[in-house]
């Protein structure tokens, strides 16, 4: 990429570089040497950016505890949150690269200096048309490599779409979370998507059954492994989500989170054989993990079909908090918590829960049109310019 995308990098510790040379599954982050004053969590010390939407401040210094970002609507609060999430995880929280880069610019850049169990690392993300370049302490890496040293959870008003949105939205949530928890899952998912694309291309080209066979066999093997890992993770995710829902809602309804297959009640290979006529007619693969969904229920009834607006928002919040707690359990290190617009469409109970959660979190960046009742650092934003209050 051009110089605008990748400005000079700061020199940082080599702990992350040494980890990346380990075995393919990647070590966890627990048990390594800690820096002086280490808080037991990932801490976003500073955030740098260039050409991200309306943001004008090149670098924002942050701190531990609750960091409040206050500004009017459309001032850029959500853009700061998106930039922080992108810098901490290497993933766009929503939208496309073209939508993330400022209008009229072709390239953008975001970087984070992070403190974690192994020391201090610098994550850089370069954005250009159709591509994203990730670096960790100067090395080119994948998203799964970044997940070994850094994690963040973003809670936004749009999370209600986890409940009322399409099955694809829930699959993205599940796949992103499991990829952060397991390098094996991330690798399987990448290969599965490649095999799926090749298989669909052959179907569009009218390939014979014999021509599809080798791709079908690999598709079934990968699909079954992905399904098994999803089910294993969902056992714990369901427990955490149900517990969080009970905390927030304060009622006796039991939240259920289960994997729902988009196929007949049979093995994947058999389901694929049964769908042969359909896949020939549509020239695509109609069954598999890429079509499955999360079933969300309250006392056995679908939240999507029968839940109230308030129940749906509480379920969405429970899913995000369960994500936070599961990442903390896996890595023995709390993620950075990002709460965008904590006042938006939240009743008193959910707002109180969120504020209590941020107060107990080693680092939380919280945005709103007004500051929370208490915070450790107050930032303001107007027209994309961030300042210390």
NORKALIN-V637977 format. One record per backbone hydrogen bond with DSSP energy under -0.5 kcal/mol. CO is the residue of the C=O (numbers start at 1). NH is the residue of the N-H. Records with the same first field share a line. If there is no record, write none. Layout:
CO=NH ; NH
//
This chain:
2=5 ; 6
14=18
15=19
16=20
17=21
18=21
19=22
23=26
29=32
35=38
40=334
43=45 ; 115
45=62
46=113
47=60
48=111
50=109
51=53 ; 102
52=55
56=58
58=49
60=47
65=67 ; 364
66=68 ; 376 ; 377
67=366
68=70 ; 379
69=368
70=381
72=75
75=384
76=80
77=81
78=82
79=83
80=84
81=85
82=86
83=87
84=88
85=89
86=90
96=100
97=100 ; 101
100=53
102=105
106=129
108=127
109=50
110=125
111=48
112=114 ; 123
113=45 ; 46
114=121
115=43
116=119
119=116
120=13
121=114
122=137
123=112
124=135
125=110
126=133
127=108
128=131
131=128
133=126
134=141
135=124
136=139
139=136
142=145 ; 146
143=147
145=148
146=149 ; 150
151=336
153=155 ; 338
154=156
155=340
156=159
157=160
158=161
159=162
160=163 ; 164
161=165
166=169 ; 170
167=171
168=172
169=173
170=174
171=175
172=176
173=177
174=178
175=179
176=180
177=181
178=182
182=186
183=187
184=188
185=189
186=190
187=191
188=192
189=193
190=194
191=195
192=196
193=197
194=198
195=199
196=200
197=201
198=202
199=203
200=204
201=205
202=207
203=206
208=212
209=213
210=214
212=216
213=217
214=218
215=219
216=220
217=221
218=222
219=223
220=224
221=225
222=226
223=227
224=228
225=229
226=230
227=231
228=232
229=233
230=234
231=235
232=236
233=237
234=238
235=239
236=240
237=241
238=242
239=243
240=244
241=245
242=246
243=247
244=248
245=249
246=250
253=255
254=299
256=297
258=295
259=261
260=293
261=263
264=266
267=271
268=272
269=273
270=274
271=275
273=276
275=279
276=280
277=281
278=282
279=283 ; 284
284=286
288=291 ; 292
289=292
293=260 ; 295
294=296
295=258 ; 297
296=303 ; 304
297=256
298=301
301=298
302=306
303=307
308=312
309=313
310=314
311=315
312=316
313=317
314=318
315=319
316=320
317=321
318=322
319=323
320=324
321=325
322=326
323=327
324=328
325=329
326=330
327=331
328=332 ; 333
334=42
336=153 ; 338
337=339 ; 365
338=155 ; 340
339=341 ; 367
341=344
343=346
347=351
348=352
349=353
350=354
351=355
352=356
353=357
354=358
355=359
356=360
357=360
358=361
362=65
363=337
364=67 ; 366
365=339
366=69
367=342
368=71
377=68 ; 379
378=389
379=70
380=387
382=385
384=56 ; 57 ; 386
385=382
387=380
//
